[in-house]
Amino acid sequence: MTEERQIWQTWVQFLHRWGMGELAASSLEVFGPLTALAAQAIYIGQPILQFVLPEDHIQALTNLMEDERQKEKFVSMLREAPSQ
């Protein structure tokens, strides 16, 4: 598993733990075209976000938002993961 996929798995577990897995998956699908803009906002906010998230997580998030195939794979991971 690549480092980015390991980061995704961490996010999936976190989102499911808080009962937000389906909300996140649906949001990524519904707001699909806007996620590229969200990636740009993340780039702009990166100096502030570095206080909250590790740099590799920020990079993984922007990559996910910019690449439609990665976004679809992440949504699949969210939907396949068992809710706890």
GIVENPE-V847934 format. One record per residue. N is the residue number from 1. RES is the residue in three letters. PHI is phi as a letter, one per 20 degrees, with the letter a starting at -180 (NA if undefined). PSI is psi in radians with two decimals (NA if undefined). D_LAST is the distance of its C-alpha to the last C-alpha in whole Angstrom. Layout:
N_RES_PHI_PSI_D_LAST + N_RES_PHI_PSI_D_LAST
This chain:
1_MET_NA_2.33_23 + 2_THR_f_2.84_25 + 3_GLU_g_-0.69_24 + 4_GLU_f_-0.70_23 + 5_ARG_f_-0.61_20 + 6_GLN_f_-0.69_19 + 7_ILE_f_-0.78_19 + 8_TRP_g_-0.75_17 + 9_GLN_f_-0.67_14 + 10_THR_f_-0.77_14 + 11_TRP_f_-0.75_14 + 12_VAL_g_-0.81_11 + 13_GLN_f_-0.76_9 + 14_PHE_f_-0.84_10 + 15_LEU_f_-0.70_10 + 16_HIS_f_-0.63_6 + 17_ARG_g_-0.64_6 + 18_TRP_e_0.13_9 + 19_GLY_m_0.49_8 + 20_MET_d_0.20_11 + 21_GLY_f_-0.88_10 + 22_GLU_f_-0.66_12 + 23_LEU_f_-0.76_15 + 24_ALA_f_-0.77_16 + 25_ALA_f_-0.82_16 + 26_SER_f_-0.70_18 + 27_SER_f_-0.75_20 + 28_LEU_f_-0.61_21 + 29_GLU_f_-0.81_22 + 30_VAL_f_-0.76_24 + 31_PHE_e_0.36_26 + 32_GLY_h_-1.00_26 + 33_PRO_f_-0.43_30 + 34_LEU_e_-0.18_30 + 35_THR_f_-0.48_27 + 36_ALA_f_-0.66_30 + 37_LEU_f_-0.65_32 + 38_ALA_f_-0.66_29 + 39_ALA_f_-0.70_29 + 40_GLN_f_-0.67_33 + 41_ALA_f_-0.65_32 + 42_ILE_f_-0.74_29 + 43_TYR_g_-0.78_32 + 44_ILE_f_-0.70_34 + 45_GLY_e_0.08_32 + 46_GLN_g_-0.71_31 + 47_PRO_g_-0.59_34 + 48_ILE_e_-0.73_32 + 49_LEU_f_-0.45_28 + 50_GLN_f_-0.31_29 + 51_PHE_f_-0.33_29 + 52_VAL_d_-0.68_25 + 53_LEU_c_2.56_24 + 54_PRO_f_2.67_26 + 55_GLU_g_-0.67_28 + 56_ASP_f_-0.52_26 + 57_HIS_f_-0.67_23 + 58_ILE_f_-0.78_26 + 59_GLN_f_-0.74_28 + 60_ALA_f_-0.67_25 + 61_LEU_f_-0.77_24 + 62_THR_f_-0.69_27 + 63_ASN_f_-0.74_27 + 64_LEU_f_-0.77_24 + 65_MET_f_-0.52_26 + 66_GLU_e_-0.39_29 + 67_ASP_d_1.99_28 + 68_GLU_g_-0.70_27 + 69_ARG_f_-0.73_27 + 70_GLN_f_-0.70_24 + 71_LYS_f_-0.74_23 + 72_GLU_f_-0.70_22 + 73_LYS_f_-0.70_21 + 74_PHE_f_-0.73_18 + 75_VAL_f_-0.71_17 + 76_SER_f_-0.76_17 + 77_MET_f_-0.71_15 + 78_LEU_f_-0.70_12 + 79_ARG_f_-0.48_13 + 80_GLU_e_-0.49_12 + 81_ALA_f_2.41_9 + 82_PRO_f_2.36_6 + 83_SER_f_2.44_4 + 84_GLN_d_NA_0
